[in-house]
């Protein structure tokens, strides 16, 4: 069975520090990080939900989901987007003509347009690092150790065990893309 790389992001451990965003920007020389951190359960980005002392603020890092069935690959008219053998969806910068069709095709809002380069950009899960046996830079730099990478096709691997836990979810499963990014939801405090 071939390898299928994927991520599990533990929202319980994510503190919203955006170290992953900064790491991505530095490592990939992008105009901004290809991973963004959204605030959930909050009326505004900088305010928690609830009433004191029962306040909640949860964070959801979002990035390319490296789908098993990526609509962006099929939509790209110049074949700049491809799916690698390890499951990563890769954008070849030199082939991209800047048409932006892939931006519309992505159900995760994970592809951005770089106006300076006039080309699309997206997370490639630091393929250049993975090819050298290293982890993606966002995984390394995550302050809360909330981002985990592994082979989703290895049933004995740590990431497969995390995915099999109850309540683990994928974003927008109804699209049929079968994302390779899974989330562990924040747990509600007990005994308060």
N, C-alpha and C positions, 0 to 999 in steps of 0.2 A: 504494500500500500504506500502510495506516495505521501510525502509530507504536505501538511496544510497548516501553515503558520497562522496563529490567531492571538488575540489579546483577551484578557479578562481584566476589567477595571472595577475595582472594589470601591464603591461610593462611600462605604463606611470609613475607609481610610483616606479618601481624597479630602484635602483641607482647603482646596480652592486657591492654592498659592500660585498657580500658573507657571511653576518651574518647568513643566513639560512643554508649555508654549514657548518659553524663552529658549529652552534646550533645542527645540525643533528649529527655531529661527536661526540660532547660532550654527547648528550642525549643517543645515541645508541652505544657508545664505538666502532665505526667502524674505519677502517684504514683510511677512508676518509669519508666525508659527502656523503650521498646517494642522495643529491640534489646538482646539479652543476649549475653554472651560465655561460652561453655562451654569447659571445659578438656577436651582429648582426650588419649589416651595417657598418662594419669596415674592412679595409684591413688587419689589424693585431689586436690582442686582446687589445693592449694598445693604439691604435690610433683611433680617430674618423673619420667618413666619411664626405666628403664635403670639402668646402673651406671656410676659415675664411671670414666673421663671421657666415656663414651658416654651422655649424658643427652638426653632428648627431652621437649619440652613443646609441644603445639600447641593453638591456640585456634580455636574455631569460633563466629563471630558469627552469631546466629540472630534472625530477624525475620520479619514477614509476607513470604511468598514471592510475593505478587501474582500468583497462579496464572492461567494462561490459562483453566482450568476450575475456578474456586473453589467448593468445596463449601459454604463458609460463606455465600456469597451465596444459594445455593439453599435453605439451611437456615433463614435468617432469616425468621421469620413476619411481621415488620412492615416488611420491605424497607428496613432501616436500612443494610444492606450492598449496595453497588452496584459495578459494574465500569465504570470510566471509559473513554472512547475511546482513551486513551493506555495502557491496560492496567492502570492502578492500581486496586486493590480499596480502596474508600473506605467508611468507616463514618461515617454521619451521626449525630452525637451526639444531636441533638434528636429523632430518630426511635427511637432505641434504648430499649426498655422494660426492659432488664436481665434478660431471660429466660435468658440464658447458653447457648442452644442452639448459637450459633456457636462457642463455646469447645469444645464436644464435636465439632463438625463439622470443625474445623481439624486436619489431620494433622501440622501443624508446631508445635503448642502456641504459636502466635503471638498469640493473642487473650487478653487478660487482663481480669479483672473489677475495676473500681474500686469498692470498698465505700463510699467517701465519696460518690460520685456515683450509686451503684447502677446502673452502666451498664458495658457492654463498652468496651474501648479496644484499639486496634491501630495498628501503623505504617501511615501513609498516604504514606510516602516524602516527607514534607514537601511535600504537594501545593500548599500555599499558597506555598511558595518556587518550586516548579517552574512554577506558573502565572505567576510573575513573571520567569521565565528564569534562576532561580538553582538551584544544586545542593542536594540535601538536606543538612541540617546535619551528619549523621553523616559524610558524604563529606568535607565541608570540614574537620571536626575530627579526622579519623583521623590519628593520629601516625605510623603506619607507611605511610600512603598505600596501604592495602590494599583500600579500597572504591572501586569504579569504577561509574559510571552511564552509560547510553547507550540508544540505540534498538536493540533486538534485531532489528528488521526492516530495518536498514540494513546490507547485507552489507559495505560499505566502511568502516563505523564501527569505532572502536577496540574497543568492547565485543563486537561480533560476531567480531572477530578473536581476542579473548581466549577467547571461548566455543568457538571452533573448535580451539583447541590441545588436544593429547592430554591425557587425564586430567582435564579439566574435568568437573565433575559437578554434578548437582542432588540435593537431599535427597529421599528417598522417591519416586523416579520411578515405582514400582509403583502409586502411588495414582491415576495418570492425570491429575493436576492440571496438569502441565506448568508447574512453577514458573518465575518470571522472575528468580530468584536462583540464580546459579551460583557454584561454588567452585573455586578452583585449589588443589590439595592441596599440603601442604608437601613439599619435595624432600628426599630423603635426602642427607646429606653425601657427597661423593665424595673418594676418595683418603685416607681417614683410617685 
